[in-house]
Amino acid sequence: MQDLKVYNFLEKLFGMVGNIEIHPVDFNLPWYSIYKRYWLRLVVSLIAEIIVWVFFTTLPLIINYAIKTQNITLVVSLGIVFMMLSIIVQTHMRNYVLAEVGIMGSVSNSAYKFFVKVDPVHHSTRESGKVISKINRAVGAYENTTDIITFNILQFIIQIIVILVSFVYYDFTIGMIAAVSLIIMLTISTISQIFIAKNVINKDNDQGDIQQQVEVESLQQVALIRSSFATPEHIKKIRKTNIRTGEVQATVWMSFISTAFIPRILYGIFFMSIALLIVNLVKIGDLDLITAIALITMYISTYSIVLAGRDVERLVSNIEKIKNLYTYIREYGDSSYPV
């Protein structure tokens, strides 16, 4: 009862009730068409994320300036900015959640509405488990796609731009090396991830469809008189399918993890080169120590870019999952009856 009271309080606090917008989805249009229905909420979120990441990427230089000038007002202002950013994030996340949930609900609602209208005779010849798997996978893929673009890809783009501008301001050569190094690592990571994805994702999806179908078929046996005789066989079949699914998933995961090996090695080489150049500028008096530390800290903050290819690959893979549902619906059949 206490849990229900807490939930009811949160529901009123966030004001989600009555604000979820569900729109019809035309599966004959491009998969991204549904985003147009929520463009304003999404644009607000993107602008907010840009502001946040520009601030945090340049923060080492801001602190560097505050220390060198001993500007107490600037230090206090930084604290105020942190609090303001918290308000901005909280506000834009509400818009973002409403948009994302709306998109997922719209796709799910329209997909199930399509399959409900299919003639039972036509529907009986198809695999319901596969249908459910494709719908759930596509709905989840919309969530992942939106999150990756907003919270991952956008971050890397901003970091590369800000570091290029900041480093070039102090030294053109170091700035170009820093920017090019990040682009090279991002490119290598992305190409290797996409290469792996093209060769393993379809297998992963197919195995997921198989597992879903086996599980649905097994549950359907409960309604049959002969279920008591069929149950041991289905339990054995489910176990075998789960083991095979685990083998496929483990292979897929290790394949993707291994693609970060070369970018990690390259990062070490580029970091050493940039650090040596910065140290040399300090030695010859062209750069002060505090600024040098700030620049190195900025570059270190980009270490996650060695895994950026994984985000790009996940984006591509999730888009393929969405397209898979669209194609499946288009090719499913025209036989339907009024409901």
Summary of the structure (lengths in Angstrom):
residues: 339
radius of gyration: 25.8
end to end distance: 38.9
largest distance: 87.7
contacts: 1007
relative contact order: 0.13
helix: 86%
strand: 1%
